[in-house]
Amino acid sequence: MSVPHTLLALLESGPRHGYDLKRAYDEQFGQDRPLAYGQVYSTLSRLLRNGMVEVAGVESGEGPERKRYTITDAGITDVETWLRTPENPQPYLQNTLYTKVVLALLSGRSAADVLTIQRGEHLNAMRALTKRKNGGDLADQLICDHALFHLEADLRWLELTAARLGELEKAVR
């Protein structure tokens, strides 16, 4: 996820303080990884330096001054471009799991055990995500569905690989 673009897009609804941006980010996207305050303010500094935001006002009070940030026309254009740019699909052509299976075969260890252990981890993750999905709001349901579909694809690969272990062992030796 692009934190700078996300913060810019959140600013489109109106000027906000860094604290408000962090809260809005965490409410919408930070369920698994809340944004650190330091990251918010360092990102805002870069956006300010690059002309994507500007300071809309400074409030004094108890403690440090609080700046309110607003998005610039350049920032709006940048968000629009980012939203219209498709993400590059990332196929997992040679992931760590495949490497472990091959190395298990090459070393005489049980590749079937590697696959079985991984299958158990995937099923545990799927159970936890399903529980979270069932108790969550629409955003949580969509996020969980995305993860579940990826885990289902991984499980299909695990089963296919387990069925082809004999062939794979001959191919790697």
BALOBA-1460 file (C-alpha; in Angstrom, 3 decimals):
// residues 173
<rec num="1" residu="m" x="0.000" y="0.000" z="0.000"/>
<rec num="2" residu="s" x="1.248" y="3.486" z="-0.788"/>
<rec num="3" residu="v" x="1.054" y="5.426" z="2.454"/>
<rec num="4" residu="p" x="1.758" y="8.799" z="0.778"/>
<rec num="5" residu="h" x="-1.045" y="8.311" z="-1.749"/>
<rec num="6" residu="t" x="-3.406" y="7.076" z="0.952"/>
<rec num="7" residu="l" x="-2.750" y="10.128" z="3.131"/>
<rec num="8" residu="l" x="-3.182" y="12.416" z="0.119"/>
<rec num="9" residu="a" x="-6.498" y="10.791" z="-0.745"/>
<rec num="10" residu="l" x="-7.659" y="11.143" z="2.859"/>
<rec num="11" residu="l" x="-6.844" y="14.861" z="2.667"/>
<rec num="12" residu="e" x="-9.152" y="15.304" z="-0.319"/>
<rec num="13" residu="s" x="-12.142" y="15.481" z="2.018"/>
<rec num="14" residu="g" x="-10.654" y="18.535" z="3.736"/>
<rec num="15" residu="p" x="-7.755" y="19.812" z="5.838"/>
<rec num="16" residu="r" x="-6.604" y="17.595" z="8.689"/>
<rec num="17" residu="h" x="-3.984" y="17.357" z="11.402"/>
<rec num="18" residu="g" x="-1.460" y="14.535" z="11.313"/>
<rec num="19" residu="y" x="-3.244" y="12.945" z="14.281"/>
<rec num="20" residu="d" x="-6.556" y="12.962" z="12.381"/>
<rec num="21" residu="l" x="-4.902" y="11.419" z="9.312"/>
<rec num="22" residu="k" x="-3.410" y="8.621" z="11.410"/>
<rec num="23" residu="r" x="-6.775" y="7.918" z="13.015"/>
<rec num="24" residu="a" x="-8.576" y="7.880" z="9.637"/>
<rec num="25" residu="y" x="-5.892" y="5.634" z="8.139"/>
<rec num="26" residu="d" x="-6.014" y="3.192" z="11.052"/>
<rec num="27" residu="e" x="-9.823" y="3.042" z="10.977"/>
<rec num="28" residu="q" x="-9.925" y="2.230" z="7.273"/>
<rec num="29" residu="f" x="-6.697" y="0.335" z="6.598"/>
<rec num="30" residu="g" x="-4.724" y="-0.260" z="9.770"/>
<rec num="31" residu="q" x="-6.486" y="-3.294" z="11.212"/>
<rec num="32" residu="d" x="-3.368" y="-5.447" z="10.821"/>
<rec num="33" residu="r" x="-0.705" y="-2.748" z="10.715"/>
<rec num="34" residu="p" x="-1.578" y="0.610" z="12.253"/>
<rec num="35" residu="l" x="0.443" y="3.533" z="10.987"/>
<rec num="36" residu="a" x="3.090" y="4.921" z="13.334"/>
<rec num="37" residu="y" x="2.901" y="8.626" z="14.165"/>
<rec num="38" residu="g" x="6.486" y="9.054" z="13.020"/>
<rec num="39" residu="q" x="5.606" y="7.651" z="9.614"/>
<rec num="40" residu="v" x="2.647" y="10.012" z="9.291"/>
<rec num="41" residu="y" x="4.729" y="13.097" z="10.037"/>
<rec num="42" residu="s" x="7.734" y="12.064" z="7.947"/>
<rec num="43" residu="t" x="5.396" y="11.324" z="5.032"/>
<rec num="44" residu="l" x="3.666" y="14.689" z="5.465"/>
<rec num="45" residu="s" x="7.093" y="16.385" z="5.461"/>
<rec num="46" residu="r" x="7.980" y="14.736" z="2.143"/>
<rec num="47" residu="l" x="4.588" y="15.578" z="0.667"/>
<rec num="48" residu="l" x="5.016" y="19.193" z="1.795"/>
<rec num="49" residu="r" x="8.526" y="19.380" z="0.322"/>
<rec num="50" residu="n" x="7.262" y="17.890" z="-2.968"/>
<rec num="51" residu="g" x="4.358" y="20.335" z="-3.231"/>
<rec num="52" residu="m" x="1.617" y="17.720" z="-2.781"/>
<rec num="53" residu="v" x="0.289" y="19.280" z="0.449"/>
<rec num="54" residu="e" x="0.545" y="22.624" z="2.150"/>
<rec num="55" residu="v" x="0.014" y="23.841" z="5.680"/>
<rec num="56" residu="a" x="-3.520" y="25.214" z="5.977"/>
<rec num="57" residu="g" x="-3.033" y="26.567" z="9.466"/>
<rec num="58" residu="v" x="-1.185" y="26.195" z="12.725"/>
<rec num="59" residu="e" x="-2.911" y="25.932" z="16.094"/>
<rec num="60" residu="s" x="-1.174" y="26.684" z="19.354"/>
<rec num="61" residu="g" x="-2.215" y="25.139" z="22.587"/>
<rec num="62" residu="e" x="-0.900" y="22.984" z="25.347"/>
<rec num="63" residu="g" x="2.085" y="21.168" z="23.878"/>
<rec num="64" residu="p" x="3.544" y="21.524" z="20.417"/>
<rec num="65" residu="e" x="1.904" y="23.487" z="17.638"/>
<rec num="66" residu="r" x="-0.514" y="21.482" z="15.514"/>
<rec num="67" residu="k" x="-0.343" y="21.952" z="11.774"/>
<rec num="68" residu="r" x="-3.365" y="21.374" z="9.584"/>
<rec num="69" residu="y" x="-2.514" y="20.063" z="6.135"/>
<rec num="70" residu="t" x="-4.448" y="20.393" z="2.907"/>
<rec num="71" residu="i" x="-3.922" y="18.732" z="-0.450"/>
<rec num="72" residu="t" x="-2.706" y="20.858" z="-3.385"/>
<rec num="73" residu="d" x="-3.809" y="20.623" z="-7.013"/>
<rec num="74" residu="a" x="-0.602" y="18.692" z="-7.709"/>
<rec num="75" residu="g" x="-1.532" y="16.285" z="-4.918"/>
<rec num="76" residu="i" x="-5.017" y="15.770" z="-6.354"/>
<rec num="77" residu="t" x="-3.517" y="15.063" z="-9.778"/>
<rec num="78" residu="d" x="-1.071" y="12.608" z="-8.210"/>
<rec num="79" residu="v" x="-3.876" y="10.743" z="-6.412"/>
<rec num="80" residu="e" x="-5.940" y="10.623" z="-9.603"/>
<rec num="81" residu="t" x="-2.982" y="9.201" z="-11.544"/>
<rec num="82" residu="w" x="-2.275" y="6.648" z="-8.806"/>
<rec num="83" residu="l" x="-5.903" y="5.503" z="-8.653"/>
<rec num="84" residu="r" x="-6.020" y="5.022" z="-12.424"/>
<rec num="85" residu="t" x="-2.713" y="3.134" z="-12.609"/>
<rec num="86" residu="p" x="-3.315" y="-0.624" z="-12.389"/>
<rec num="87" residu="e" x="-1.262" y="-2.623" z="-9.931"/>
<rec num="88" residu="n" x="1.216" y="-5.039" z="-11.451"/>
<rec num="89" residu="p" x="0.016" y="-8.600" z="-10.771"/>
<rec num="90" residu="q" x="2.752" y="-10.399" z="-8.890"/>
<rec num="91" residu="p" x="2.916" y="-14.074" z="-9.766"/>
<rec num="92" residu="y" x="4.829" y="-16.166" z="-7.286"/>
<rec num="93" residu="l" x="6.981" y="-17.867" z="-9.877"/>
<rec num="94" residu="q" x="9.506" y="-19.203" z="-7.402"/>
<rec num="95" residu="n" x="8.540" y="-18.657" z="-3.837"/>
<rec num="96" residu="t" x="10.143" y="-19.832" z="-0.615"/>
<rec num="97" residu="l" x="7.796" y="-22.786" z="-0.283"/>
<rec num="98" residu="y" x="8.798" y="-24.212" z="-3.672"/>
<rec num="99" residu="t" x="12.443" y="-23.752" z="-2.668"/>
<rec num="100" residu="k" x="11.865" y="-25.650" z="0.589"/>
<rec num="101" residu="v" x="10.177" y="-28.537" z="-1.249"/>
<rec num="102" residu="v" x="13.047" y="-28.862" z="-3.732"/>
<rec num="103" residu="l" x="15.688" y="-28.591" z="-1.015"/>
<rec num="104" residu="a" x="13.913" y="-31.234" z="1.057"/>
<rec num="105" residu="l" x="13.970" y="-33.552" z="-1.958"/>
<rec num="106" residu="l" x="17.619" y="-32.815" z="-2.706"/>
<rec num="107" residu="s" x="18.657" y="-33.457" z="0.895"/>
<rec num="108" residu="g" x="16.701" y="-36.680" z="1.263"/>
<rec num="109" residu="r" x="14.229" y="-35.164" z="3.678"/>
<rec num="110" residu="s" x="10.477" y="-35.541" z="3.378"/>
<rec num="111" residu="a" x="9.018" y="-32.960" z="1.014"/>
<rec num="112" residu="a" x="5.600" y="-34.405" z="1.846"/>
<rec num="113" residu="d" x="6.139" y="-33.357" z="5.470"/>
<rec num="114" residu="v" x="7.048" y="-29.834" z="4.356"/>
<rec num="115" residu="l" x="3.815" y="-29.655" z="2.347"/>
<rec num="116" residu="t" x="1.710" y="-31.164" z="5.150"/>
<rec num="117" residu="i" x="3.060" y="-28.726" z="7.730"/>
<rec num="118" residu="q" x="2.453" y="-25.810" z="5.384"/>
<rec num="119" residu="r" x="-1.058" y="-27.023" z="4.604"/>
<rec num="120" residu="g" x="-1.812" y="-27.007" z="8.342"/>
<rec num="121" residu="e" x="-0.549" y="-23.420" z="8.649"/>
<rec num="122" residu="h" x="-2.672" y="-22.334" z="5.711"/>
<rec num="123" residu="l" x="-5.772" y="-23.979" z="7.172"/>
<rec num="124" residu="n" x="-5.158" y="-22.317" z="10.556"/>
<rec num="125" residu="a" x="-4.790" y="-18.932" z="8.853"/>
<rec num="126" residu="m" x="-7.969" y="-19.556" z="6.861"/>
<rec num="127" residu="r" x="-9.915" y="-20.439" z="10.014"/>
<rec num="128" residu="a" x="-8.734" y="-17.242" z="11.727"/>
<rec num="129" residu="l" x="-9.584" y="-15.133" z="8.683"/>
<rec num="130" residu="t" x="-13.011" y="-16.749" z="8.363"/>
<rec num="131" residu="k" x="-13.724" y="-15.989" z="12.026"/>
<rec num="132" residu="r" x="-12.581" y="-12.384" z="11.547"/>
<rec num="133" residu="k" x="-14.637" y="-12.092" z="8.352"/>
<rec num="134" residu="n" x="-17.803" y="-13.404" z="10.031"/>
<rec num="135" residu="g" x="-17.514" y="-10.861" z="12.833"/>
<rec num="136" residu="g" x="-16.344" y="-7.947" z="10.736"/>
<rec num="137" residu="d" x="-17.833" y="-5.060" z="8.866"/>
<rec num="138" residu="l" x="-17.919" y="-4.895" z="5.076"/>
<rec num="139" residu="a" x="-14.354" y="-3.569" z="4.789"/>
<rec num="140" residu="d" x="-13.062" y="-6.392" z="6.979"/>
<rec num="141" residu="q" x="-15.060" y="-8.937" z="4.986"/>
<rec num="142" residu="l" x="-13.555" y="-7.727" z="1.701"/>
<rec num="143" residu="i" x="-10.017" y="-7.693" z="3.106"/>
<rec num="144" residu="c" x="-10.471" y="-11.203" z="4.495"/>
<rec num="145" residu="d" x="-11.969" y="-12.467" z="1.221"/>
<rec num="146" residu="h" x="-8.904" y="-11.232" z="-0.655"/>
<rec num="147" residu="a" x="-6.574" y="-13.055" z="1.714"/>
<rec num="148" residu="l" x="-8.740" y="-16.194" z="1.732"/>
<rec num="149" residu="f" x="-8.753" y="-16.411" z="-2.070"/>
<rec num="150" residu="h" x="-4.958" y="-16.236" z="-2.088"/>
<rec num="151" residu="l" x="-4.714" y="-18.917" z="0.581"/>
<rec num="152" residu="e" x="-7.124" y="-21.132" z="-1.377"/>
<rec num="153" residu="a" x="-4.902" y="-20.806" z="-4.453"/>
<rec num="154" residu="d" x="-1.887" y="-21.733" z="-2.319"/>
<rec num="155" residu="l" x="-3.739" y="-24.788" z="-0.999"/>
<rec num="156" residu="r" x="-4.499" y="-25.917" z="-4.543"/>
<rec num="157" residu="w" x="-0.800" y="-25.581" z="-5.342"/>
<rec num="158" residu="l" x="0.142" y="-27.551" z="-2.211"/>
<rec num="159" residu="e" x="-2.206" y="-30.382" z="-3.202"/>
<rec num="160" residu="l" x="-1.006" y="-30.417" z="-6.808"/>
<rec num="161" residu="t" x="2.624" y="-30.434" z="-5.710"/>
<rec num="162" residu="a" x="1.972" y="-33.263" z="-3.241"/>
<rec num="163" residu="a" x="0.399" y="-35.272" z="-6.072"/>
<rec num="164" residu="r" x="3.463" y="-34.628" z="-8.265"/>
<rec num="165" residu="l" x="6.205" y="-35.193" z="-5.689"/>
<rec num="166" residu="g" x="7.402" y="-38.360" z="-7.396"/>
<rec num="167" residu="e" x="7.800" y="-36.540" z="-10.708"/>
<rec num="168" residu="l" x="9.454" y="-33.555" z="-9.044"/>
<rec num="169" residu="e" x="11.924" y="-35.761" z="-7.192"/>
<rec num="170" residu="k" x="12.999" y="-37.371" z="-10.498"/>
<rec num="171" residu="a" x="13.312" y="-33.952" z="-12.130"/>
<rec num="172" residu="v" x="15.538" y="-32.422" z="-9.441"/>
<rec num="173" residu="r" x="17.905" y="-35.363" z="-8.933"/>
